[in-house]
Amino acid sequence: MTVKEVVVPAASPSPDTPAEGAPVLRSAPEPTFLQVFTLVLWMTCLMVGLLGLWLQGRLMPGKPPPPKVPEPLPVQAEVIEVAMTNERVNPAAADSLPPPPDATSEPPPPDAPPLPAVAAPGPAIAFAVPIEGPVRIVSAARATAGRVLPAPTPTVERLVYGQGTTAAQPQPVYPDDAKFAHQEGVVGIQFTVSAGGRVNDARVVEPSPFPLLNQSALRTVRDEWVDSRWVPGRIYLISIRFQINQL
C-alpha cells in the first residue's frame, strides 16, 4: 500500500491572536458585590460623622464670657490721736460716778400722778402687757400692771328633791327596761333658769351607772320643771333617786 503525504497549510493568524513574542494584555477583574457594599458603608459613616460635627457646631452655644469681678472699694482709714498718760484712775472714784439718767426710772414730778409699776422682762414673765406712756420698772413681785385676777367661783345652790311643789318638780318617768333589769341609782342634775323660773340649761353632773336613769332625769328637769321662786343666773343642783318600791 502506497502512503501519500498531504501538506496541510498553516492557519493564518487571526487579528485577535497576539503575535509570537508580543506582550499579552489582560483586562482588570470586575469589582465584587462585597467590595461595593463596603465602600458604600464607609462613605455613609463618613457623611454621618461630618453631618454630626456640623450640627454640633451650629446647635451648641458658644462658651460664656467669664464673669466680671467687681473692683474692691477703696478703704478709708481714720487716724485717731490717743494721748497716753501715766496717771492711774482710782476704782473707788469710778464707782462713785452717778449713773446715766434713765427715762423709765426717773421719779415723776411731785404734782404728777404715780406711774404704773411694770416688771422687767425675765423668766418669771410669761408675756408682756402693752402699756402706753411712762412706767416704773420694778420686780415681778411688786408689779401691778397686767395682773389677772381669778374669776369668782359661782355659787351652786343645792335643792332637795320632794320639797318643792309637784307642779314645779314633776317626778321623772321610771323606764320600764330599767325596772325589769332592777336598775336603781341617784342622778345629779345641775341647771340654770331664765326669767319666770323656766329651766334653760341642764346637764348631768353626777351620773348613775345606768344611762336610762340619767336620760329620764335630765329630760324631765329640762323640759318640765318651772318654778317662779328660782332666781335667773343662779346655778341649782338637785339629786333624783330612782328606787323600785318593794311591796
C-alpha positions in Angstrom: 0.0 0.0 0.0 1.3 3.4 -1.0 1.2 6.3 1.6 0.8 9.8 0.3 1.9 12.8 2.2 -0.6 15.5 2.5 0.6 19.0 3.3 -1.8 20.9 5.5 -1.4 24.6 5.1 -0.8 26.5 8.4 -3.7 28.6 9.6 -3.4 32.2 9.1 -3.1 34.2 12.4 -6.3 35.9 13.5 -6.2 39.6 14.3 -7.1 38.9 18.0 -4.3 36.4 18.5 -1.1 38.2 19.5 2.0 37.6 17.6 4.6 35.4 18.9 6.8 37.3 21.3 4.4 40.3 21.8 3.2 41.2 25.4 -0.2 39.8 26.4 -2.7 42.5 27.7 -5.0 41.2 30.4 -8.3 43.0 31.4 -8.8 44.2 35.1 -11.2 42.0 37.2 -14.7 43.4 37.8 -15.4 44.5 41.5 -17.5 42.1 43.6 -20.7 43.0 45.5 -18.9 42.8 48.9 -16.4 45.4 47.8 -19.0 47.8 46.6 -21.1 47.3 49.8 -18.1 48.0 52.0 -17.2 51.2 50.1 -20.8 52.5 50.3 -20.9 51.7 54.1 -17.7 53.6 54.7 -18.9 56.6 52.7 -22.1 56.7 54.6 -20.3 56.6 58.0 -18.1 59.4 56.9 -21.0 61.6 55.8 -22.9 60.9 59.1 -19.8 61.9 61.1 -19.3 65.1 59.1 -23.0 66.0 59.5 -22.8 65.4 63.3 -19.8 67.7 63.6 -21.6 70.4 61.6 -24.8 70.2 63.7 -22.8 70.3 67.0 -21.2 73.5 65.9 -24.5 75.1 65.0 -26.6 74.0 67.9 -24.2 74.2 70.9 -23.9 77.8 72.2 -20.6 79.4 72.5 -18.6 79.5 75.7 -20.0 82.2 78.0 -17.6 85.0 78.8 -16.0 84.9 82.3 -17.9 87.0 85.0 -16.6 90.4 85.7 -15.0 90.7 89.1 -16.1 93.9 90.8 -13.3 96.2 91.8 -12.7 96.4 95.5 -13.9 99.5 97.2 -11.3 101.9 98.5 -10.5 101.5 102.2 -11.0 104.7 104.2 -8.7 104.9 107.2 -9.3 107.3 110.0 -6.4 108.4 112.3 -7.4 108.8 115.9 -5.0 110.6 118.2 -4.7 108.9 121.6 -2.8 110.6 124.4 -1.0 108.3 126.7 -0.7 109.2 130.4 0.9 107.6 133.4 -1.8 108.7 135.8 -3.8 106.0 137.5 -7.6 106.0 137.9 -8.9 105.3 141.3 -11.5 102.5 141.0 -13.5 103.8 144.0 -13.8 107.2 142.3 -15.0 105.5 139.1 -17.7 103.5 141.0 -18.9 106.6 142.8 -19.8 108.4 139.5 -23.6 108.9 139.1 -25.3 106.5 136.7 -26.6 107.9 133.4 -30.1 109.3 133.6 -32.8 106.7 132.7 -36.2 108.0 131.4 -38.0 104.9 132.7 -36.6 105.1 136.3 -36.7 108.9 136.7 -39.1 109.8 139.6 -42.2 111.7 138.5 -42.7 115.4 139.4 -44.5 116.0 142.8 -47.8 117.1 141.1 -47.9 114.2 138.6 -49.9 111.0 139.3 -47.8 107.9 140.2 -46.6 105.9 137.2 -47.8 102.3 136.8 -45.3 99.7 138.0 -44.2 97.2 135.3 -42.0 94.2 135.9 -38.8 93.9 133.8 -38.6 91.1 131.3 -37.3 87.9 132.8 -38.0 84.1 133.1 -40.9 84.8 135.5 -42.8 87.0 133.0 -44.7 84.8 130.6 -45.8 87.6 128.3 -45.8 91.4 128.3 -48.8 93.6 128.5 -48.5 96.7 126.4 -48.9 100.0 128.3 -49.0 103.4 126.9 -47.0 106.2 128.5 -44.1 106.3 131.0 -43.8 103.4 133.5 -41.7 102.4 136.6 -39.6 99.3 136.3 -39.9 97.2 139.4 -39.5 93.5 140.3 -42.1 90.9 139.3 -43.5 90.6 142.8 -44.2 94.4 143.0 -45.7 94.8 139.5 -49.3 95.8 139.4 -49.9 96.1 135.7 -51.1 93.1 133.8 -52.2 91.1 136.9 -55.0 88.7 136.0 -57.5 88.4 138.9 -59.1 85.0 139.3 -62.7 84.8 138.2 -65.1 84.4 141.1 -66.4 80.9 141.6 -70.2 80.9 141.0 -72.2 79.7 144.0 -74.2 76.5 143.5 -77.4 76.1 145.4 -78.4 72.5 146.2 -82.1 71.7 146.2 -83.8 68.8 147.9 -86.0 66.8 145.7 -89.5 66.5 147.1 -89.6 69.8 149.0 -90.9 71.7 146.0 -94.4 71.6 144.6 -95.4 68.8 142.4 -96.3 71.2 139.6 -92.8 72.8 139.7 -90.9 69.5 140.1 -92.8 66.6 138.4 -91.4 63.2 139.0 -89.3 61.6 136.2 -90.7 58.6 134.5 -89.1 55.3 135.6 -88.1 53.5 132.4 -89.7 50.0 132.1 -86.5 48.4 130.9 -84.7 49.8 133.9 -87.4 48.4 136.2 -87.2 45.0 134.5 -83.4 45.0 135.0 -83.7 46.2 138.6 -81.6 49.3 137.9 -81.6 51.8 140.8 -79.4 54.8 141.4 -79.1 58.6 142.1 -78.7 61.2 139.3 -77.4 64.7 140.0 -78.7 67.4 137.6 -77.3 70.9 137.5 -79.3 73.6 135.8 -79.9 77.4 135.4 -83.2 79.2 134.8 -84.4 82.2 132.8 -87.0 84.8 133.7 -90.1 83.2 135.2 -88.1 80.3 136.6 -88.1 78.1 133.4 -85.1 75.8 133.1 -82.9 76.9 130.1 -79.8 74.8 130.6 -79.4 71.5 132.3 -76.8 68.8 132.4 -75.9 65.6 134.3 -73.0 66.3 136.7 -73.4 63.2 139.0 -74.5 60.3 136.7 -75.7 57.0 137.9 -74.3 53.7 136.4 -77.3 53.4 134.2 -77.8 55.6 131.1 -81.6 55.1 131.1 -82.0 56.7 134.5 -79.7 59.6 133.6 -81.6 60.3 130.4 -85.0 60.2 132.1 -84.0 62.6 134.9 -82.3 65.1 132.5 -85.3 65.1 130.1 -87.8 65.8 133.0 -85.8 68.6 134.6 -85.0 70.3 131.3 -88.4 70.1 129.7 -91.0 70.1 132.6 -89.6 71.9 135.6 -90.7 75.5 136.2 -90.6 77.5 139.5 -91.0 81.2 139.8 -89.0 81.2 143.0 -85.8 80.3 141.2 -83.5 83.3 140.5 -82.2 83.7 136.9 -78.4 83.4 136.7 -78.1 81.3 139.8 -76.9 77.7 139.5 -79.0 74.9 141.0 -78.1 71.3 141.8 -80.6 68.6 142.6 -80.3 64.8 143.2 -83.1 62.5 142.0 -83.2 58.9 143.3 -84.6 56.1 141.3 -85.7 53.2 143.6 -88.1 50.3 142.9 -90.7 50.1 145.6 -90.6 46.7 147.3 -94.2 45.6 148.0 
